Amino acid sequence: MLQARERDRIYDFAYLQDWQQKLDELEEMAIIEQWSFKNPRPDLKNIKNPILHNYITHTLSRLEYERKTATSQEEKNKKIYIVDNQIACFNTGLFTKNYRYIYAYFEKNPIPNQQPWILRAFLPQHSLRNVYPFPARAKYFNDISDLIYDTDVELVPNLDHILDDEENKNRIPERIREAGNRSMIFDGAIELAKKKIEANYKTAIPQYFRGKIQFLIPLCLDIENPENVDLALAVEKMDVNGHKFYRGNTCITLEMSYNNARLLAKIDSDWLRV
């Protein structure tokens, strides 16, 4: 789930005149995919494509971090390109339907004591002026193998936290939440998920959360409908004294899962649907 600072960062960075219109133009320009929820967060109910909004603002937050930690001006401009404090530009990581990168293009805000930039447009690469070399997309991992779940590594779920922590508990479907055999239901769902991953490694979907790569594992809690996914178990690879294992500490909704997973790549899954 996006942290509040990351969700709001785009509003601090730039004045977003006609923000909904610009999001619509970006969605129209980009390769087709799902950018809306059936039931968005209350603070995003007025945005038609909240997944896209979250994606852009989190991408900006990541690129700002990468720019801050870069050691040279050249490297900084590969993250967010800034020209004489008059123009700013970053790579959204999205592609046009002809597979050309799409960039967010800003100009300096002339009004003092306001956001430093004004968002002018989302533009394909050939439409950029005064920007070169083109900035790179945000980077969340160093090795592509980090995105593949290792079925040889033991999964250790923290069911006490998942079942008893109030925030986690409230995400569990009501029919399961107070069931006397809920721990057995979760154990069975996790074992089924592990078999599904063995059958198809793409079942475990990588997500980016709090600076780390985790995996989302589908939990089907209805024994009469084992293909109906209710929640995702978020698991993180641990290393204790050279011994590796996956720890599953929390369950999240499918909406939260989709948001976090979309930061890394377009969702191509037979179970993560919102």
Beta strands, then each sheet from edge to edge (+ up, - down):
strand 1: 14-15
strand 2: 80-83
strand 3: 87-95
strand 4: 101-108
strand 5: 117-124
strand 6: 155-157
strand 7: 205-209
strand 8: 212-219
strand 9: 231-240
strand 10: 243-252
sheet 1: 1+ 5+ 4- 3+ 2-
sheet 2: 6+ 10+ 9- 8+ 7-
end
